[in-house]
Amino acid sequence: QVQLVESGGGLVQPGGSLRLSCAASGTRFSATAMGWHRQAPGKQRELVATITIGGSTNYADSVKGRFTIDRDNAKNTVYLQMNSLKPEDTAVYYCFADVISKRYWGQGTQVTVSS
């Protein structure tokens, strides 16, 4: 069974940076797509960023120019570099991986941006 493990969340001041990682294990097949959603209390879930096996990326308008997503296909691992963080980036970030037409989810990691 495919499992996703997330890490890298924490508390950071506005303008700071964090780097999230998400590793998929339990399969010999590379994920077709990987990425993150996020959700803050009282707000709707938001798609943050995605990356395909070929390296094509997409970003939410709210994070363009500040966040960068990349992946290691051989290890089924995806990374999210978050720069110039704002208080509105505070949320639980959930990574996902699509493997043979099924979507798997990570456990979530808390990102808090506060002074």
Stockholm file with secondary structure:
# STOCKHOLM 1.0

chainA/1-115         QVQLVESGGGLVQPGGSLRLSCAASGTRFSATAMGWHRQAPGKQRELVATITIGGSTNYADSVKGRFTIDRDNAKNTVYLQMNSLKPEDTAVYYCFADVISKRYWGQGTQVTVSS
#=GR chainA/1-115 SS CCEEEEECCEEECTTCCEEEEEEEESCSSCCSEEEEEEECTTSCCEEEEEEETTCCEEECTTTTTTEEEEEEGGGTEEEEEECSCCGGGCEEEEEEEEETTEEEECCCEEEEECC
#=GC SS_cons         CCEEEEECCEEECTTCCEEEEEEEESCSSCCSEEEEEEECTTSCCEEEEEEETTCCEEECTTTTTTEEEEEEGGGTEEEEEECSCCGGGCEEEEEEEEETTEEEECCCEEEEECC
//
